[in-house]
Amino acid sequence: MLPFQKACRIISVYVLVASGIPAVLCQTAPKSESGPAIVYVKAGHLFDATSDNLRDNVVLVVEGERIRKVAPAADISIPTGATVVDLSKDWVLPGLIDCHTHLEARADHYDPIWDVKETPFDGGFNGVVNANKTLMAGFTGVRDVGSQPFFAVDLRRAIDAGDFPGPRVVASGPPISITGGHGDMNGFAPGVENLMYPAERDFQLADGPEAVRHIVREQVKYGVDVIKILATGGVLSQGDKPGAEQMTYDEMKMAVDTGHAAGRKVAAHAHGTEGIKDAVRAGVDSIEHGSLIDAEGIEMMKAHGTYLVADIYNDDYILGKAVEFGLPKENVDKEKMVGRLQRENFAKAVTAGVKIAFGTDAGVYPHGDNAKQFHYMVKFGMTPAGAIRAATSSAADLIDRAKDEGTLEAGKYADLIAVTENPLDRIEVLEHVSVVMKGGKVYKDEIGAVAKR
Ligand code: ARG
């Protein structure tokens, strides 16, 4: 058995046993003497995300992990014996990208007491299971924006090494919070957090620009791709207000300057109106949540080219589960204050032409349900094509992976999905993806698309 086949066999068994999710298929054409395996993907309808349009009857020639050519079916002759992925009756799109996940987190408890109960090992196990669920849902890429140090970096490495199936990961470290801010352990007796090992804390505290500079540099040293700052208060934290600015402008500016100097993008959690504006002024690359943005903030985001990554599905799940989870009244009230406004303000930002990238905060709701957000993105002002591009070409641009991901063109990774209905007619079809290919390998095939010609 070749090492690759052996690895696939191990992964398949592992995934079946560990998570009860369909095993990796690992079909590839036999290697020719001269180079990597060639797979022909027949696409009945192709949304390549370079425009808002569909093209019919196209073939993608995949060589190894990348697309070598995309051409009309009539122009490609498929040799006998070649491996074909027959999607000639289906709609083929680039693999989706979720720019706001927490793969370490589970969505069945929000109580901060878990911060002192769970170990980094729990987070690691969650990550293996959640990475698989995310990939099977058609998300071949994520930007993971907050976890214990340095879970997301290790997850990225393990998935890239082929240790287990998962999306490509753009990794942040622990979010950077002010003392008492959205990331801090508020409401505990003094000293409780000192009983935790530093590696158990899924946040880093910084007060003052110098402290911020040190943490950003340290995170870069440990291999993060992106810096996550907590600019304002939050919903699911204790004792703070989503609308209140937390980091100062100078602290944010330091995070941005230090991150950018190291070639890292900076994402700012920001619900509050003034915090959003200071984050944009400071030069962050994306505003996460953006709930209470006003007209001026919208204009500023347009002027700066800042992306909005708004988790507008979350509200349904949080309020739906509040009783079952015993969610404290404080958090329920904050969600009620923010949820509806976030959706209305998202619609205003879309209308104004703010750049939108898809991001859900998966981990607050169950991993694998990421695509449920598309419904709301369309309901609140985007076209179906626009919503898909937010999760493909625009997402890849935001996370600095446009060279490799986000569109189906020659030279890019062969990361693609298929659905059995036209997503431009009914966006919700993306909630059930039948085929997932990542880097030329088929990880999910519910319709028997992989065949020999
Ligand atoms: N992590 C976010 C926070 O606690 C979740 C916000 C969810 N609510 C929403 N309407 N998007 O602030």
Boltz pocket constraint, residues with backbone or C-beta under 6 A from the ligand:
constraints:
  - pocket:
      binder: B
      contacts: [[A, 233], [A, 234], [A, 235], [A, 236], [A, 237], [A, 289], [A, 311], [A, 312], [A, 314], [A, 315], [A, 318], [A, 335], [A, 338], [A, 339], [A, 342], [A, 361], [A, 364]]
      max_distance: 6.0
